[in-house]
């Protein structure tokens, strides 16, 4: 960028002395490309500032900001620095924590401690971010200990980072403990904890915490990050009232309906069966990325509108957005449930056009497609010709097809594979046992059910859910976990007795 170089000379050289830190800071600020960065780097060397920790820290940070591919260039600059202060160490750790490799951020942190440079409150958020990305739970626990020793564990930035770290490592109990211990939480604290619950499958906890946040007078209104965190939880429980509230909140506050919030709303409306509303949201989003397209294609597919899903895929391609593997999973699932065998095969092979690698889940969709169509023989041939090893999803799809078409012999073969690949899934055993019972093979059915008992394999309990003023309440058959169980059953018995008396009175009146 020769124009930038001339501009640097014209604007800054007359005003700032080359020995000034601000001269080089402004010089680097103008750089927008790696080429320009290298020219600025050369001026720093010529100016004899390559050992100035303030200038070098700025140089390292800017290298990574311009392009993630510059991380090694930034590291070389850092390695050539003879005396490093905490700020220099922090910018290198930050670079690796943001662009990777994340393990190198942890290595640099260890080097920093060995150099006897004391980390500060700005060091730990970057290190913990790297730990979370690497799922380095033990390392993160050790670093948590370091924050306690340094007396910064209750610092807001460090606390928020610890909440996010434990959530990423699926230790929600510890994440919540840290969250509760932060003296003065900000909106990032709440967002991190809500997101932790949502991404780990604790939708009810995420929703309850969201309502607690709304009642916290010290926290302002929820921001877009809050909505992105909580919308998947509301979508999971199909809470349409919450969907309406969030949608109205976005409109009233003038919040931008971006791809992240928009895709969340599409999924929520979709799960609640409001297809037209999901489409209306889709049409309002200007910068549609692949996640938005995924959401609307999944919406049409899950409600049996396979043709609309295929039409949306065609529009996606025409818009210039590159589809990903999830788009094709949604399309294959839609074709399978609609019995569109030819279209499903075509979609499956289209993946190669976009250079996408087929996962086991994509192969499982084809097995399901063939199985639902009743072509179990071709499904078997397809499994045997797969270039990757078939897993539980593939054999699970085959077992389900065998159940539909009552092919016990093939079901036994698929079940044997599943008992090795997915040994603790009670549903696999139950399907085979039920097929034996339908065929009158009682001894075989009893044998399978005996295995379930001996291995103590538990089937996930089904439940119903009702929405009350206090939130969603779940209950199962003979559920006695509710704190007011005794009063509930007494009331039901009373109602049963009253209805019985009314029924007898009605019969007497008729007679």
N, C-alpha and C positions, 0 to 999 in steps of 0.2 A: 504494500500500500504506500507508494511513493508520496501520494498526496498528504497522507497522515504525517509522514516524516517531515515534509516541508512545513506543515501546519504547526508541528511541535516546535520547529526552529523559530517560526515567526511569532508564535504566541508566548512560548515559555522562556526561551533563551534570554531575551532582553529583560525579562521581569524577575527571574529567579536564578540565583547563583547555582552552578552545577554541584557545589558541595552541599547544597540544601536537600534535606530529606523530602521536602515538599515538591521540589523540582522533579524528582524521580517518581514520587507518588502521582503527580499530575501527568507525567509522561506515560506511566503505566495505565492510568485511568483512560487515556485516549485509545489504547490498543483494543481492537475488536477481533483480531485474528492471531494465529500462531506466528505467521510471518512477521507481523508488526511486533509481537512480543519478543521475538528473537533480535530484532533491531534495537528494541529498548534494552534488552538484556546486554547487548554489545556495548551500548552507551554506558551502562552501569559498570561494566568491567573496565572500559577505557577511563571512566571517571574515578576508578579506584575504590568503588563502593561495594565490591563483591564480598567484603567481610563485615559490612554494616548490617547488623541483625534487623534493624527496622526496615531497611530497603529490601533486604532479601526475603523477609517475611511477606512483604507486599508482593514481591516478584513471584514467590512460590504460590501464594493464594491466587494471583491473577492468572498464572499459567493454567491452573485447574479450572478457574472460572471460564476462561476462553474456550477450552475444550477438555473433556474428560480424558482424551487420549494423551494429554500432556503430562499426566501424573508422573511418568518416569523422568521427564525433563525437570519437573519440579523437584523430584527426589534428588537428582544429581546436584542441583543448585544447593539444596539443603545439606547434602553430604559434604560439600566443599566448604561449608561454613565452619570455622574453627571454634567459635564461641556462640553457643545457642542459648537464647533466653526462652522463657516459658511460652512467649507468643509465637516464636518460630516453631517450637515443637507442636503447638496447638494447630497451626495452619496445615502442617503435614498430616497430622492425625485426622483433621477435618477433611482434607482432600481424599484420603483413603476411605474414610467413613462414608463419604458421599458418593464416590464413584468406584470404589474397590481397587484392588482386592481387599476385602474387609479384614482378613486375617493380618494384613500388613499394618493396619491401624493399631492392632493389638501389639504387634511386634515393636512398633515405634514407641508405643506407650511404655513397654517394658524397658526399652533402651533409655527412655527419658528418665525413668526412676533409677536405673543403674548409673546414670550420669549425675545423680544427686540434684537434678532439677525438680523442684516441688511442683506437682500438678496444681491447678487452681480450679475454681468453679466452672470455668469455661472448657477445661480439658475433659471432664467426666461425661458431659452430654455426648460428645463425639465418640468417646471410647465405648460408652454404653450403647450408642446407636450401632456401632460395629458389632458388638456382642450380640445384639438382637438380630441383626442381619445374618450372622453366622450361627445363630442358635447356640452360642457358647455359654451355656447356663452356668457351669462351674466357674468359668473365668469371670462372668458377670457378678457372681456372688462374691468372689474375691475382691473385685473392684468396688462392690457395694461396701465391703469392709474398709477399703481404703478411704472411701468418702466419709465414713463414720470417724475414722482416725483423724482425718483432716478437719473434721467439724463442719463439712459442707453438705452432709446428707439431708439436712432440712432446708437447704437452699432451693428455691422454687424451680430453677432450671434443672438442677441435679435431680430433684424429686420427680419432676415430670418425666425425665429420661429413665429413671428407675421404674416408674409405672409402665412406660412403654416397653422397656426391656423385659420385665417379668411377663407381661401380656404376650409378647412375641414368643417367649419360651413356654407359654401355656401354664404358667404358675399364677393363676388368677387370684388365689388366696393371698399370696405375697404382694401382688400388684395392688390389690385393694388395701392391704395393710399399709403400704407406703403412701397410697393416695389419702387414706384417712389421717396419716401422720403429718401431711404437709400443712404447716401453720396457716398459710393464707393462699388458698388455691386460686388459680386464674382459669380462664376458659380453656386453655390448653390442657390443664390438669383434668378437667371434666371430659374433654374430647378424647384424651388418651385412654381414660378408664372406660368410657362408653364404647370406644372402638375396640378395646381389648375384649370386652364382654361379647360384642357382636361377632368379631372375627373368630372367636373360639366357641361359638355356638350357644352362648348364654343370652338369648334374645330377651327373656323376661327381665333378667338383671340389668341389661342395657336400657330397657324401657323405664324401669323403676328409677334408675340413676338419672336418666334424662329428666324425668318429672321432678326429682330432687333438685336438679340443677335449675330448673325453671323457678323453683321456690326459693333459691338462694338469692337474697337481695344484693349481695356483693358482686354477683356476676351479671353482666349485662345480657342483652338478648342473645340467643343462640346465633352462631355464624354459620357460614356455608359448610365449614368443616364439621360442625356439630350435626348438621342435617345429613351429611354424607355418612357419618358414623352411625347414626341411629336409624336411618331409613331402611337398611337391610333387616334390622330387628323387627320393625313394624311390618315389613313385607313378609317376614317369616311367620308372624302370627296373624297375618292378613287383617290388620286393624285399619279398616277403611276410614273410620272417624279421624284417626291420627293422620291419615293421608290427606283428608280434606283440610285439617287444621294446618298442616305443614304447607300444603299448596296455597292456602289463603294467606299464610304468613309470608310466603315468598312474594306473592302479588302485592300485599299491603306495604311491605317494607321496601319494595322495589329491588329486591335482591336479584342478581343476574341468574337466570336459569341456565347454568353451564352444564357441561357434559356429565360431571360427577353427580351433581344434585338431580339433574334430569333423568339420568339412567336409574337412579334410586327410586324416583317417583314412578317411572314406567314399570319397574319391577313390582312396586307396591300395588299399583292399580291392576297390574296383570294378575298377581296372586289373589286379588279380591274379585277377579272376573270382570273388571271394568275395561274392556278392550278398547272401546272408543275413547275413553279418557287417556289411556296409555298412548294411543296414537296422537291425540291432541297435544300431549306433552312433547312427544317426539317431533311433531311438526313445528313446535315453538323453539326448539334448540337449534341455534345457528351453527355452532362449531361442533358438528357431530363426529365423534371419534368411533373407533371400532367397538368400544364398550356400549355406547348408545345403540348402535346397530344390533349388537348382540341382544340387548334387552328387548327391543321390539320384535326381532325375529323369534326369540324364545317365547314372547307373549303370544304371537300368532300360532306358533307350533304347539304350545302346551294346551291351547284351547281348540285344537283340531283344524285350524285354518292353514293347512299345509301349502296351499297354492299362494296364499298371501305371503307366507314366510318365504317362499321361493321368489316371489315378485320383489320383496324387499331386498333379498340377496342380490338380485339383478341390479336394483337401484344402487346398492352399496358399491358394487363393482364399477358401475357407470360414474359414480361420484368420485372415484379415484382413491377411496379408502381401501387399504389392503386388509382382506379378511384374515382372521387368525383361526386356530384350531377350535376354539369355543364356538365360533359361528357355524362351523361345519358339524359340530356335535349337535347343535340346536336344529340344524336342517335335517340331519340324518334321523334324529329322534322324531321330528315332525313327519318325515316320509314314512318311517316305520309305523307310527300310530295310525297313519292314514292309509296304510297298505299300498303306498306308491313305490313299488319295487324298482321299476325302471329308472324313475327319477332319483331314487336313493343311490343306485349304482352309479349313475352319472355324477351326482354330487361327490360321491366317494372318490372317484377318479379325477374329478376337477381339482382336488387338493394338490395334485402334482403340478398343475398349471401355475399355482401360486408358490410353488417350492416349499410347501408345508409338509412336515413329517407326520405320518399317521401314528397316533398313540394307540395303546390297547383299548381305550375307550371308543375310538373310532371303529376299530375292528369289531368290538362288542355290539355296536349299533347295527353293523351289517349282519351279524349273526342273529340279532333280534329281528331285523327286517326280513331275513329269510325264514326265520322260525315262525313269525307271525303269519307269513304267507303259506306256511305248511310245508315248505321245501326243506325238511330236516336233513335229507341226504346231502343236498348242496351245502347246507350250513356246516355239516361235518367236513366235507371236502374243503370248504373255505378255511376252517380252523386248521386243518392239516397243512394247508399251503401258505399259512401266514409266515411272513419273514421274521416276525418277532415271536417270542414265547407267549402262548396264551395264558392269561391270568384269570383271576376270580371273576372279573367282569364278563369275560367271554363265556366261561363255563356257566356263569349265573344266567346269562341270556339264553344259553342253550337249554338249561334246566327249565327255565320258565316256558320256553316254547314246547318242550316235551310235556309239561303239565297241561298246556292248552290242548295239545293234540294227542294226549294220552299214550305217549310212546315210553313205556316203562323201561324197556331194555336200554334205550339210549339215555334215559334219565339216570339209570343206575351208573352208567359210565361217567356221565357229567358229575354226578354226586360224589363219586369216588375221588375225582380230581378236586372238587370243592372241599371235601373233608380234610384234604391236605393243605390246600391253599387258603381256605377260610374256615378253620376248624371250630371257631367259637361263634359262628353265625347260626343261631338256632333255626332261622327261617329255611335254610337249606335242608336240614334234617326233617323239618315238618312237612315240606313239600313232598319229599320222597315217601314219608310215612303215609301221607294222605293219598298218594297215588297207589300205594300198596293196598290201602283200605278200600279204595274204589274198585280194585281188581279182586277183592276178597282174599288177599294174601295177608291174613291176620298175623301169622307168626313173624313174617318179615317186617310188618308195621310195628309189632311189639318190640322186635329186636332194635329197630332204629330208635324208637322212643326210649328204650332202656339205655342206649348210648347217651342220649340227652341227659337222662337222670344221673348216670354214673359220672359223666364229665362235668355235671353241674352247669350245663350251658343254659343261660337265661335268655329268654326271648324278651326283647324290649316291650314293655307294657304299653298297650294302647290307652289313650285317654281322650276325654272330651274337654272342651274349653268353652266357657261362657264369659261374656264381657259384662262386668258390673261397674258401678261407680268407682270402686276401689281398684279397678284394673281387671286383667284377665285372671280367671280362676280355673285351674285344671282339676279334673277328678277322673278316677277310674272305677272299675267295678269293685264294689265292697271296699272302697277307699276309706281308710280311717285315719288319714294323716292330717286332716283339717283340725284346727284347734277347737272348733265347735262341733265336732263329730256327734257327740252325745245329743246335743240340742237338735241337730239336723235330723238324726234318725228318729228322735222322739216326735218331731214335727211331721215327718213322713208317715209314721205310724198313726198319728192323730188324723192326718188327712185321709189316710187309707180307711180308717174306721168311719170317718164322717161320710166319705163317698159310698161306703158299704151301706150305711144307714139310709142315705138318700136314695140309693138304688132299690133297697127293699121298700121304701115308702112309695117310690114310683110304681113298682110292681103291684103293691096293694091297691093303689089308686086305679090302675088299669083293670085289675080283677074285680 
